[in-house]
């Protein structure tokens, strides 16, 4: 109007004239049974539904109310356009016989109307919202079967519901208790069960509708795997089987066998991956195959690596190798032809999932005795360390703090003489990366793990292990209180103590583990130096410290017997007595330890 006020159109209901305002526009359309719709009703309703979405920024309550209004609007649209009029004489602009428009264009407009409402329901992050979105898919099927072909659902409708399942996973990964999306344990169990069941069921429905021209696409597969990966629990023995069934149905038997490596050579000890699917699953594989991409591999690696099963961890490692090779080939194509798929995978998470699985698997079997076991673990650790070379080439795969922790944990458990040298290399790479990543700084737990790797090397017989470890101790001393992050700032560290209070006992342990004749003089000298450092820093040595010192002296005397042996032992006992540790107690504990 001339005064600048916007006056919405009015709607005639029988003989009564109702003025439509911005406040009652939704209710007027929903409540009036005999609305005289204009030729642009569908587009008009769609704009109202999109306007409801603008309420999202006003909080969850307003968001829920706006979604309810959209659901009512769509229900009313169906009743006016599909249920109250014969199909062949629909009064809407979407009737091809009346307007002459192509049926494909009509279907596209109507589907977008359904899609918009389904997206709003899926974005609620609630089970009820996802269920409502799935109900709209069923409604579309029902209308299509009744002859309203422009309401036929498509793969995008199913993908919206699958995306809703992925949205449901977000509160499951919340780590902080004060997060507003935090849910109870009971609700978490219910949510996980719902996601796992519906993700497989929806993908299965898609693969069974090729007769009516609806096929899953790569987004359908990746969203299903995404939901399974995020909703599944670590160590779930059935999650991998579920993922394999989903994968098989979407990509077909031939591609499936290629991805999971059924046709590859396997050792006699390996359980066949073919046992994870049933014959009925092979028969039910879709006839319209989807070609897996890098993102598919990423989610498979996520699922396989969290299983705790050696077979699946090995398969996940194989998939990661394929991804690295593919990315190198893609980089070459990009440089030569300027063509790239632009996938984020393999991302930092892809690498870390595998490293976490390898480190956890080794931690469950801490005993390293036979030569074959040591060689196998060493080869695994070496291969894992090479991941750093490919990780630093791409921003999406840059190593993080936990990347280095997992690598150091792997080497600590190898039982290899090379553990210390590789630990030093990993620390060097960590410090280099920290120069380019602001959020990555050297941390005390990393240095502690490196020292433990030197203990592994010393125990395995590495000549010079104690001296190399002592050099690292000096580095840690120099970094303490500077750029070195203390343990209480790190989520995964175990103790909130100063690094110096932890490195000295570990250094003494390394000296005690050194038994090579060429090393014992130096390791014993280092042990006395560390004891002095502890006393100078006001630390109180305990029983373990003097036990390590006593063992270091004994290792020296075993290879260098002589008169000074008594003097060395007296010095140990005199130092121990100042802190209430008696000589007989040390001898007894050392004897029991040797036995």
Phi, psi and omega in degrees: 000174183296331180277004176089356180281135179274124179250111179294163179292162177256157180239131182269127178238100186058242181261355186266131179263121182246123177277130182266125177249171179294337182276330187245012187298320179294312183296324180297315182293321183286321190278334183275122186280333184243052181288134176271098185281143177278170179299343183254030184303313184300312180294325179295313178297321179299320179294324176295319179296319177295325177296324176301326182295336180294342180284354183301328185284357182259016175106169186294324181296313179294326178297315180296318179297320181294324178292321177298320177296319179296320178298319180293321179298316181292321176300317179294321178299318180296317182296326181281318189267338186238330189258333184263354181228147176300149184300320186284350182233037180301136182277357183278163179289357184267005179275115186298323183294334183267325186254339180082007179285153178291140184298330179295318179294321178299312181299322181298318180294316181292317179300320180298326176298312178295316182301319182298315179292321179297319179297319180297320177294318180295330182283359178286342181063032178233154177298321180298320179297317179293320178298320179294320177299319179292328176297324178293326175297316178297322178297320178297318177298317181298317179294321179295320179291338178274001176107356180270083190291339178287353176262007181300128179290160177230181183295331180296326178298316178293322180295327178295319178294319178297322176296324176298322176296321177295322177297326179296338183283342187301312178295339181291334182262006180290126183262337187262129186292338181271004179292139184293342181266007181299136181238161181286163179298320180296316178294326179297315178298316180296320181292316179300314181299316180298314182297313182297318181291314185285328180299314179290319183296318181293318178295322178297317178301318180298319183288344182263005183248023179293338179291335179255016174082017178248125183229148173291149173244183185296329178294322178301312181297313184293324177294321178297313180294323177302312180297317179297317182296319185278331182271339181286152178265150176299136178082007179289115184290342184263347184295318180295321179295320177297315179298320180294322177296316178299314181299313182299315182294331184271324188251353179088161187295316184297311179295324180298313180297326179290318182293312184273357173074031179297327183273355178284162178290133179234148178286164181295336182280344184278132174285136183293131177293342181295340181287352185274353178234151180267162178299324179296329178292322178295321180289332183268007180297143184297148179276343177253094192283145174260138179269118181295148178238190184295325179292326175300313179299322181301312182289328175294318177299319179301312183291312182297318185290335181273358185286331186078002180267128184302322181297315182287326176297319177297319178295319177298321177296320178297318178296321178297321177299317178299320180295319179296315179297317180297322181291324176295318178295320180295322178296322177294319178296323181294319181291326184272321187239358181057048177228132182207147179280340177070024180287148177282344187267151356286129181267179176304319180297324179299311179296312184296328177298316178293315180297321178298316181296317180295317181293320180292321180297319179290326182292337179283340178235080188281344183283121178235103184236306186282155185296321181297319179296318179297317181295319180296315180294324179295317179296320178297316181294321178296315179296319179296324180294328179293343178301331181302327181298318181277334182294320186283356181278343185226142182296325183286349182238018182299137182295149178245184180303315183291335176303311182290325178298313181297319179296316179294323177296322178299312182291328180299329184264005185285328188075019186262149175291343182272357186301316182294315181297318178292327177297318177298320179296318180295319177298319179297318178295322180298316181292326177293315180297324182295341177288336184252347178242115185295326184274002179246113178235155176304142185228151188295324182295327177297317179291325177296318178296323178296319176297321177296327175295323176292329174295320176300315180295319180296317179297326180281351176103020179292125181283124180095009183298316182297318181294317179295321179294322180294326174298320179293324177300318179296323177297316181295319178301320180290331183271340183301130179083358178252243181279353179287123181281133178282162188297329183288355176265357184247134184296320190264359179281156191263331185227141179268052183248164177294143180305323182298328181287347180254329185286327184294312176300323180291323177295321177296323179295323178294318178298319180292332181279349182277119184233357179291138184304322183288339186259336189299324178299316182290318182295323178294318179297320179296321180300317177294323178297319180294320177300318179295320178299319180296317180293321180294331180269009177075020180268147180260110179294140180257189181302319184297322182297314181287333175294317177296320179296316179299317180293324178298317179294318180297320178298322178293313184294333179297327180258343183226070179290147180173183184293329184290351180301317180297321179296319180296316181293321178298322179295320178296312183293325179293317179295320182293322183296333179296338182246019174081015179257120185266153183301312180302325180295318178297315182297317181295315181294322177293322179294315179297323181294320180292324179292000000 
